[in-house]
Amino acid sequence: MLNTLKFMSLIMVFGLGLSLASCETMEGAGQDIEHAGEAVQDAAN
């Protein structure tokens, strides 16, 4: 029982860290796409 609780706690902490890291990665990708779109607009003008 105690080993299962420790294992589940470890999985939850790992999952939380992974989800926070992926949010930061997606935010950075969104900024890169936005900058690329602005560059295309500037080139078209």
PDBQT receptor file of N, H, CA, C and O in Angstrom, charges set to zero:
ATOM      1  N   MET A   1       0.829  -1.196   0.000  1.00  0.00    +0.000 N 
ATOM      2  CA  MET A   1       0.000   0.000   0.000  1.00  0.00    +0.000 C 
ATOM      3  C   MET A   1       0.871   1.257   0.000  1.00  0.00    +0.000 C 
ATOM      4  O   MET A   1       0.639   2.181  -0.779  1.00  0.00    +0.000 OA
ATOM      5  N   LEU A   2       1.876   1.284   0.880  1.00  0.00    +0.000 N 
ATOM      6  H   LEU A   2       2.064   0.533   1.513  1.00  0.00    +0.000 HD
ATOM      7  CA  LEU A   2       2.736   2.459   0.978  1.00  0.00    +0.000 C 
ATOM      8  C   LEU A   2       3.582   2.631  -0.282  1.00  0.00    +0.000 C 
ATOM      9  O   LEU A   2       3.799   3.753  -0.737  1.00  0.00    +0.000 OA
ATOM     10  N   ASN A   3       4.057   1.522  -0.843  1.00  0.00    +0.000 N 
ATOM     11  H   ASN A   3       3.880   0.610  -0.473  1.00  0.00    +0.000 HD
ATOM     12  CA  ASN A   3       4.836   1.596  -2.081  1.00  0.00    +0.000 C 
ATOM     13  C   ASN A   3       3.987   2.116  -3.231  1.00  0.00    +0.000 C 
ATOM     14  O   ASN A   3       4.471   2.878  -4.067  1.00  0.00    +0.000 OA
ATOM     15  N   THR A   4       2.727   1.708  -3.275  1.00  0.00    +0.000 N 
ATOM     16  H   THR A   4       2.334   1.088  -2.596  1.00  0.00    +0.000 HD
ATOM     17  CA  THR A   4       1.822   2.177  -4.323  1.00  0.00    +0.000 C 
ATOM     18  C   THR A   4       1.590   3.672  -4.188  1.00  0.00    +0.000 C 
ATOM     19  O   THR A   4       1.550   4.387  -5.189  1.00  0.00    +0.000 OA
ATOM     20  N   LEU A   5       1.435   4.152  -2.953  1.00  0.00    +0.000 N 
ATOM     21  H   LEU A   5       1.468   3.571  -2.140  1.00  0.00    +0.000 HD
ATOM     22  CA  LEU A   5       1.222   5.580  -2.712  1.00  0.00    +0.000 C 
ATOM     23  C   LEU A   5       2.450   6.389  -3.134  1.00  0.00    +0.000 C 
ATOM     24  O   LEU A   5       2.317   7.447  -3.749  1.00  0.00    +0.000 OA
ATOM     25  N   LYS A   6       3.635   5.895  -2.805  1.00  0.00    +0.000 N 
ATOM     26  H   LYS A   6       3.743   5.036  -2.305  1.00  0.00    +0.000 HD
ATOM     27  CA  LYS A   6       4.865   6.579  -3.209  1.00  0.00    +0.000 C 
ATOM     28  C   LYS A   6       4.992   6.613  -4.729  1.00  0.00    +0.000 C 
ATOM     29  O   LYS A   6       5.364   7.633  -5.308  1.00  0.00    +0.000 OA
ATOM     30  N   PHE A   7       4.680   5.493  -5.364  1.00  0.00    +0.000 N 
ATOM     31  H   PHE A   7       4.378   4.664  -4.893  1.00  0.00    +0.000 HD
ATOM     32  CA  PHE A   7       4.766   5.410  -6.820  1.00  0.00    +0.000 C 
ATOM     33  C   PHE A   7       3.789   6.381  -7.480  1.00  0.00    +0.000 C 
ATOM     34  O   PHE A   7       4.153   7.079  -8.426  1.00  0.00    +0.000 OA
ATOM     35  N   MET A   8       2.559   6.427  -6.988  1.00  0.00    +0.000 N 
ATOM     36  H   MET A   8       2.264   5.860  -6.220  1.00  0.00    +0.000 HD
ATOM     37  CA  MET A   8       1.557   7.329  -7.560  1.00  0.00    +0.000 C 
ATOM     38  C   MET A   8       1.954   8.792  -7.345  1.00  0.00    +0.000 C 
ATOM     39  O   MET A   8       1.745   9.626  -8.225  1.00  0.00    +0.000 OA
ATOM     40  N   SER A   9       2.522   9.105  -6.185  1.00  0.00    +0.000 N 
ATOM     41  H   SER A   9       2.692   8.428  -5.469  1.00  0.00    +0.000 HD
ATOM     42  CA  SER A   9       2.982  10.468  -5.919  1.00  0.00    +0.000 C 
ATOM     43  C   SER A   9       4.102  10.858  -6.872  1.00  0.00    +0.000 C 
ATOM     44  O   SER A   9       4.135  11.979  -7.379  1.00  0.00    +0.000 OA
ATOM     45  N   LEU A  10       5.009   9.934  -7.111  1.00  0.00    +0.000 N 
ATOM     46  H   LEU A  10       4.981   9.023  -6.699  1.00  0.00    +0.000 HD
ATOM     47  CA  LEU A  10       6.111  10.190  -8.037  1.00  0.00    +0.000 C 
ATOM     48  C   LEU A  10       5.594  10.427  -9.453  1.00  0.00    +0.000 C 
ATOM     49  O   LEU A  10       6.062  11.331 -10.144  1.00  0.00    +0.000 OA
ATOM     50  N   ILE A  11       4.641   9.626  -9.877  1.00  0.00    +0.000 N 
ATOM     51  H   ILE A  11       4.261   8.892  -9.315  1.00  0.00    +0.000 HD
ATOM     52  CA  ILE A  11       4.049   9.785 -11.207  1.00  0.00    +0.000 C 
ATOM     53  C   ILE A  11       3.350  11.138 -11.321  1.00  0.00    +0.000 C 
ATOM     54  O   ILE A  11       3.455  11.801 -12.353  1.00  0.00    +0.000 OA
ATOM     55  N   MET A  12       2.640  11.551 -10.277  1.00  0.00    +0.000 N 
ATOM     56  H   MET A  12       2.555  11.013  -9.439  1.00  0.00    +0.000 HD
ATOM     57  CA  MET A  12       1.934  12.837 -10.310  1.00  0.00    +0.000 C 
ATOM     58  C   MET A  12       2.913  14.004 -10.395  1.00  0.00    +0.000 C 
ATOM     59  O   MET A  12       2.688  14.946 -11.155  1.00  0.00    +0.000 OA
ATOM     60  N   VAL A  13       3.994  13.950  -9.623  1.00  0.00    +0.000 N 
ATOM     61  H   VAL A  13       4.177  13.184  -9.006  1.00  0.00    +0.000 HD
ATOM     62  CA  VAL A  13       5.000  15.018  -9.661  1.00  0.00    +0.000 C 
ATOM     63  C   VAL A  13       5.666  15.071 -11.035  1.00  0.00    +0.000 C 
ATOM     64  O   VAL A  13       5.862  16.152 -11.590  1.00  0.00    +0.000 OA
ATOM     65  N   PHE A  14       6.009  13.919 -11.578  1.00  0.00    +0.000 N 
ATOM     66  H   PHE A  14       5.850  13.041 -11.128  1.00  0.00    +0.000 HD
ATOM     67  CA  PHE A  14       6.621  13.855 -12.905  1.00  0.00    +0.000 C 
ATOM     68  C   PHE A  14       5.669  14.405 -13.968  1.00  0.00    +0.000 C 
ATOM     69  O   PHE A  14       6.088  15.148 -14.855  1.00  0.00    +0.000 OA
ATOM     70  N   GLY A  15       4.397  14.042 -13.879  1.00  0.00    +0.000 N 
ATOM     71  H   GLY A  15       4.056  13.438 -13.159  1.00  0.00    +0.000 HD
ATOM     72  CA  GLY A  15       3.401  14.528 -14.836  1.00  0.00    +0.000 C 
ATOM     73  C   GLY A  15       3.222  16.029 -14.761  1.00  0.00    +0.000 C 
ATOM     74  O   GLY A  15       3.081  16.695 -15.786  1.00  0.00    +0.000 OA
ATOM     75  N   LEU A  16       3.227  16.566 -13.546  1.00  0.00    +0.000 N 
ATOM     76  H   LEU A  16       3.341  16.025 -12.712  1.00  0.00    +0.000 HD
ATOM     77  CA  LEU A  16       3.089  18.011 -13.378  1.00  0.00    +0.000 C 
ATOM     78  C   LEU A  16       4.278  18.742 -13.995  1.00  0.00    +0.000 C 
ATOM     79  O   LEU A  16       4.107  19.746 -14.687  1.00  0.00    +0.000 OA
ATOM     80  N   GLY A  17       5.474  18.236 -13.743  1.00  0.00    +0.000 N 
ATOM     81  H   GLY A  17       5.613  17.420 -13.181  1.00  0.00    +0.000 HD
ATOM     82  CA  GLY A  17       6.666  18.854 -14.329  1.00  0.00    +0.000 C 
ATOM     83  C   GLY A  17       6.657  18.794 -15.840  1.00  0.00    +0.000 C 
ATOM     84  O   GLY A  17       7.035  19.757 -16.508  1.00  0.00    +0.000 OA
ATOM     85  N   LEU A  18       6.228  17.672 -16.378  1.00  0.00    +0.000 N 
ATOM     86  H   LEU A  18       5.921  16.890 -15.836  1.00  0.00    +0.000 HD
ATOM     87  CA  LEU A  18       6.160  17.515 -17.829  1.00  0.00    +0.000 C 
ATOM     88  C   LEU A  18       5.134  18.459 -18.440  1.00  0.00    +0.000 C 
ATOM     89  O   LEU A  18       5.377  19.036 -19.500  1.00  0.00    +0.000 OA
ATOM     90  N   SER A  19       3.997  18.618 -17.785  1.00  0.00    +0.000 N 
ATOM     91  H   SER A  19       3.800  18.149 -16.925  1.00  0.00    +0.000 HD
ATOM     92  CA  SER A  19       2.969  19.504 -18.331  1.00  0.00    +0.000 C 
ATOM     93  C   SER A  19       3.416  20.962 -18.283  1.00  0.00    +0.000 C 
ATOM     94  O   SER A  19       3.121  21.726 -19.202  1.00  0.00    +0.000 OA
ATOM     95  N   LEU A  20       4.117  21.356 -17.235  1.00  0.00    +0.000 N 
ATOM     96  H   LEU A  20       4.358  20.735 -16.488  1.00  0.00    +0.000 HD
ATOM     97  CA  LEU A  20       4.626  22.727 -17.168  1.00  0.00    +0.000 C 
ATOM     98  C   LEU A  20       5.679  22.974 -18.239  1.00  0.00    +0.000 C 
ATOM     99  O   LEU A  20       5.704  24.042 -18.849  1.00  0.00    +0.000 OA
ATOM    100  N   ALA A  21       6.533  22.013 -18.467  1.00  0.00    +0.000 N 
ATOM    101  H   ALA A  21       6.513  21.145 -17.971  1.00  0.00    +0.000 HD
ATOM    102  CA  ALA A  21       7.565  22.153 -19.499  1.00  0.00    +0.000 C 
ATOM    103  C   ALA A  21       6.939  22.244 -20.885  1.00  0.00    +0.000 C 
ATOM    104  O   ALA A  21       7.398  23.021 -21.721  1.00  0.00    +0.000 OA
ATOM    105  N   SER A  22       5.906  21.465 -21.132  1.00  0.00    +0.000 N 
ATOM    106  H   SER A  22       5.533  20.833 -20.453  1.00  0.00    +0.000 HD
ATOM    107  CA  SER A  22       5.278  21.497 -22.454  1.00  0.00    +0.000 C 
ATOM    108  C   SER A  22       4.550  22.810 -22.682  1.00  0.00    +0.000 C 
ATOM    109  O   SER A  22       4.493  23.288 -23.814  1.00  0.00    +0.000 OA
ATOM    110  N   CYS A  23       3.990  23.406 -21.631  1.00  0.00    +0.000 N 
ATOM    111  H   CYS A  23       4.037  23.018 -20.711  1.00  0.00    +0.000 HD
ATOM    112  CA  CYS A  23       3.333  24.707 -21.777  1.00  0.00    +0.000 C 
ATOM    113  C   CYS A  23       4.348  25.763 -22.199  1.00  0.00    +0.000 C 
ATOM    114  O   CYS A  23       4.071  26.574 -23.082  1.00  0.00    +0.000 OA
ATOM    115  N   GLU A  24       5.513  25.754 -21.575  1.00  0.00    +0.000 N 
ATOM    116  H   GLU A  24       5.738  25.095 -20.857  1.00  0.00    +0.000 HD
ATOM    117  CA  GLU A  24       6.551  26.711 -21.936  1.00  0.00    +0.000 C 
ATOM    118  C   GLU A  24       7.017  26.483 -23.365  1.00  0.00    +0.000 C 
ATOM    119  O   GLU A  24       7.279  27.445 -24.087  1.00  0.00    +0.000 OA
ATOM    120  N   THR A  25       7.125  25.244 -23.780  1.00  0.00    +0.000 N 
ATOM    121  H   THR A  25       6.913  24.462 -23.194  1.00  0.00    +0.000 HD
ATOM    122  CA  THR A  25       7.559  24.930 -25.136  1.00  0.00    +0.000 C 
ATOM    123  C   THR A  25       6.537  25.421 -26.157  1.00  0.00    +0.000 C 
ATOM    124  O   THR A  25       6.912  25.991 -27.182  1.00  0.00    +0.000 OA
ATOM    125  N   MET A  26       5.265  25.210 -25.892  1.00  0.00    +0.000 N 
ATOM    126  H   MET A  26       4.960  24.747 -25.060  1.00  0.00    +0.000 HD
ATOM    127  CA  MET A  26       4.218  25.647 -26.815  1.00  0.00    +0.000 C 
ATOM    128  C   MET A  26       4.155  27.171 -26.876  1.00  0.00    +0.000 C 
ATOM    129  O   MET A  26       3.897  27.736 -27.939  1.00  0.00    +0.000 OA
ATOM    130  N   GLU A  27       4.388  27.838 -25.749  1.00  0.00    +0.000 N 
ATOM    131  H   GLU A  27       4.598  27.379 -24.886  1.00  0.00    +0.000 HD
ATOM    132  CA  GLU A  27       4.393  29.304 -25.754  1.00  0.00    +0.000 C 
ATOM    133  C   GLU A  27       5.526  29.823 -26.632  1.00  0.00    +0.000 C 
ATOM    134  O   GLU A  27       5.334  30.764 -27.402  1.00  0.00    +0.000 OA
ATOM    135  N   GLY A  28       6.693  29.223 -26.521  1.00  0.00    +0.000 N 
ATOM    136  H   GLY A  28       6.850  28.459 -25.896  1.00  0.00    +0.000 HD
ATOM    137  CA  GLY A  28       7.833  29.624 -27.348  1.00  0.00    +0.000 C 
ATOM    138  C   GLY A  28       7.580  29.368 -28.821  1.00  0.00    +0.000 C 
ATOM    139  O   GLY A  28       7.952  30.180 -29.669  1.00  0.00    +0.000 OA
ATOM    140  N   ALA A  29       6.947  28.240 -29.132  1.00  0.00    +0.000 N 
ATOM    141  H   ALA A  29       6.645  27.580 -28.444  1.00  0.00    +0.000 HD
ATOM    142  CA  ALA A  29       6.628  27.933 -30.527  1.00  0.00    +0.000 C 
ATOM    143  C   ALA A  29       5.622  28.937 -31.067  1.00  0.00    +0.000 C 
ATOM    144  O   ALA A  29       5.727  29.358 -32.219  1.00  0.00    +0.000 OA
ATOM    145  N   GLY A  30       4.664  29.321 -30.262  1.00  0.00    +0.000 N 
ATOM    146  H   GLY A  30       4.579  28.979 -29.326  1.00  0.00    +0.000 HD
ATOM    147  CA  GLY A  30       3.678  30.321 -30.688  1.00  0.00    +0.000 C 
ATOM    148  C   GLY A  30       4.328  31.660 -30.984  1.00  0.00    +0.000 C 
ATOM    149  O   GLY A  30       3.960  32.337 -31.945  1.00  0.00    +0.000 OA
ATOM    150  N   GLN A  31       5.289  32.041 -30.167  1.00  0.00    +0.000 N 
ATOM    151  H   GLN A  31       5.589  31.492 -29.386  1.00  0.00    +0.000 HD
ATOM    152  CA  GLN A  31       5.997  33.304 -30.404  1.00  0.00    +0.000 C 
ATOM    153  C   GLN A  31       6.816  33.231 -31.686  1.00  0.00    +0.000 C 
ATOM    154  O   GLN A  31       6.863  34.201 -32.442  1.00  0.00    +0.000 OA
ATOM    155  N   ASP A  32       7.456  32.109 -31.939  1.00  0.00    +0.000 N 
ATOM    156  H   ASP A  32       7.418  31.321 -31.325  1.00  0.00    +0.000 HD
ATOM    157  CA  ASP A  32       8.237  31.940 -33.170  1.00  0.00    +0.000 C 
ATOM    158  C   ASP A  32       7.344  32.037 -34.401  1.00  0.00    +0.000 C 
ATOM    159  O   ASP A  32       7.709  32.677 -35.388  1.00  0.00    +0.000 OA
ATOM    160  N   ILE A  33       6.182  31.405 -34.345  1.00  0.00    +0.000 N 
ATOM    161  H   ILE A  33       5.886  30.885 -33.544  1.00  0.00    +0.000 HD
ATOM    162  CA  ILE A  33       5.245  31.451 -35.474  1.00  0.00    +0.000 C 
ATOM    163  C   ILE A  33       4.736  32.873 -35.680  1.00  0.00    +0.000 C 
ATOM    164  O   ILE A  33       4.576  33.322 -36.815  1.00  0.00    +0.000 OA
ATOM    165  N   GLU A  34       4.482  33.578 -34.580  1.00  0.00    +0.000 N 
ATOM    166  H   GLU A  34       4.612  33.213 -33.658  1.00  0.00    +0.000 HD
ATOM    167  CA  GLU A  34       4.018  34.967 -34.682  1.00  0.00    +0.000 C 
ATOM    168  C   GLU A  34       5.076  35.846 -35.345  1.00  0.00    +0.000 C 
ATOM    169  O   GLU A  34       4.755  36.662 -36.210  1.00  0.00    +0.000 OA
ATOM    170  N   HIS A  35       6.336  35.682 -34.942  1.00  0.00    +0.000 N 
ATOM    171  H   HIS A  35       6.597  35.020 -34.240  1.00  0.00    +0.000 HD
ATOM    172  CA  HIS A  35       7.412  36.477 -35.540  1.00  0.00    +0.000 C 
ATOM    173  C   HIS A  35       7.592  36.146 -37.020  1.00  0.00    +0.000 C 
ATOM    174  O   HIS A  35       7.870  37.035 -37.825  1.00  0.00    +0.000 OA
ATOM    175  N   ALA A  36       7.437  34.889 -37.377  1.00  0.00    +0.000 N 
ATOM    176  H   ALA A  36       7.211  34.167 -36.723  1.00  0.00    +0.000 HD
ATOM    177  CA  ALA A  36       7.540  34.500 -38.784  1.00  0.00    +0.000 C 
ATOM    178  C   ALA A  36       6.411  35.126 -39.594  1.00  0.00    +0.000 C 
ATOM    179  O   ALA A  36       6.634  35.577 -40.718  1.00  0.00    +0.000 OA
ATOM    180  N   GLY A  37       5.215  35.159 -39.043  1.00  0.00    +0.000 N 
ATOM    181  H   GLY A  37       5.034  34.793 -38.131  1.00  0.00    +0.000 HD
ATOM    182  CA  GLY A  37       4.080  35.791 -39.726  1.00  0.00    +0.000 C 
ATOM    183  C   GLY A  37       4.297  37.278 -39.924  1.00  0.00    +0.000 C 
ATOM    184  O   GLY A  37       3.957  37.827 -40.972  1.00  0.00    +0.000 OA
ATOM    185  N   GLU A  38       4.864  37.932 -38.917  1.00  0.00    +0.000 N 
ATOM    186  H   GLU A  38       5.141  37.486 -38.066  1.00  0.00    +0.000 HD
ATOM    187  CA  GLU A  38       5.154  39.362 -39.043  1.00  0.00    +0.000 C 
ATOM    188  C   GLU A  38       6.204  39.609 -40.123  1.00  0.00    +0.000 C 
ATOM    189  O   GLU A  38       6.112  40.590 -40.861  1.00  0.00    +0.000 OA
ATOM    190  N   ALA A  39       7.191  38.739 -40.222  1.00  0.00    +0.000 N 
ATOM    191  H   ALA A  39       7.267  37.942 -39.622  1.00  0.00    +0.000 HD
ATOM    192  CA  ALA A  39       8.223  38.886 -41.252  1.00  0.00    +0.000 C 
ATOM    193  C   ALA A  39       7.621  38.736 -42.643  1.00  0.00    +0.000 C 
ATOM    194  O   ALA A  39       8.007  39.456 -43.563  1.00  0.00    +0.000 OA
ATOM    195  N   VAL A  40       6.680  37.810 -42.806  1.00  0.00    +0.000 N 
ATOM    196  H   VAL A  40       6.366  37.225 -42.058  1.00  0.00    +0.000 HD
ATOM    197  CA  VAL A  40       6.013  37.631 -44.103  1.00  0.00    +0.000 C 
ATOM    198  C   VAL A  40       5.195  38.869 -44.443  1.00  0.00    +0.000 C 
ATOM    199  O   VAL A  40       5.194  39.315 -45.590  1.00  0.00    +0.000 OA
ATOM    200  N   GLN A  41       4.500  39.427 -43.457  1.00  0.00    +0.000 N 
ATOM    201  H   GLN A  41       4.502  39.064 -42.525  1.00  0.00    +0.000 HD
ATOM    202  CA  GLN A  41       3.715  40.645 -43.696  1.00  0.00    +0.000 C 
ATOM    203  C   GLN A  41       4.614  41.806 -44.093  1.00  0.00    +0.000 C 
ATOM    204  O   GLN A  41       4.290  42.558 -45.012  1.00  0.00    +0.000 OA
ATOM    205  N   ASP A  42       5.740  41.956 -43.407  1.00  0.00    +0.000 N 
ATOM    206  H   ASP A  42       6.004  41.345 -42.660  1.00  0.00    +0.000 HD
ATOM    207  CA  ASP A  42       6.665  43.041 -43.731  1.00  0.00    +0.000 C 
ATOM    208  C   ASP A  42       7.232  42.875 -45.138  1.00  0.00    +0.000 C 
ATOM    209  O   ASP A  42       7.405  43.861 -45.855  1.00  0.00    +0.000 OA
ATOM    210  N   ALA A  43       7.519  41.657 -45.533  1.00  0.00    +0.000 N 
ATOM    211  H   ALA A  43       7.379  40.856 -44.950  1.00  0.00    +0.000 HD
ATOM    212  CA  ALA A  43       8.054  41.410 -46.866  1.00  0.00    +0.000 C 
ATOM    213  C   ALA A  43       7.003  41.683 -47.937  1.00  0.00    +0.000 C 
ATOM    214  O   ALA A  43       7.343  42.101 -49.044  1.00  0.00    +0.000 OA
ATOM    215  N   ALA A  44       5.737  41.455 -47.623  1.00  0.00    +0.000 N 
ATOM    216  H   ALA A  44       5.460  41.116 -46.724  1.00  0.00    +0.000 HD
ATOM    217  CA  ALA A  44       4.665  41.674 -48.595  1.00  0.00    +0.000 C 
ATOM    218  C   ALA A  44       4.381  43.159 -48.787  1.00  0.00    +0.000 C 
ATOM    219  O   ALA A  44       3.876  43.561 -49.835  1.00  0.00    +0.000 OA
ATOM    220  N   ASN A  45       4.699  43.971 -47.793  1.00  0.00    +0.000 N 
ATOM    221  H   ASN A  45       5.110  43.644 -46.942  1.00  0.00    +0.000 HD
ATOM    222  CA  ASN A  45       4.421  45.420 -47.898  1.00  0.00    +0.000 C 
ATOM    223  C   ASN A  45       5.482  46.109 -48.633  1.00  0.00    +0.000 C 
ATOM    224  O   ASN A  45       5.416  47.324 -48.818  1.00  0.00    +0.000 OA
TER     225      ASN A  45
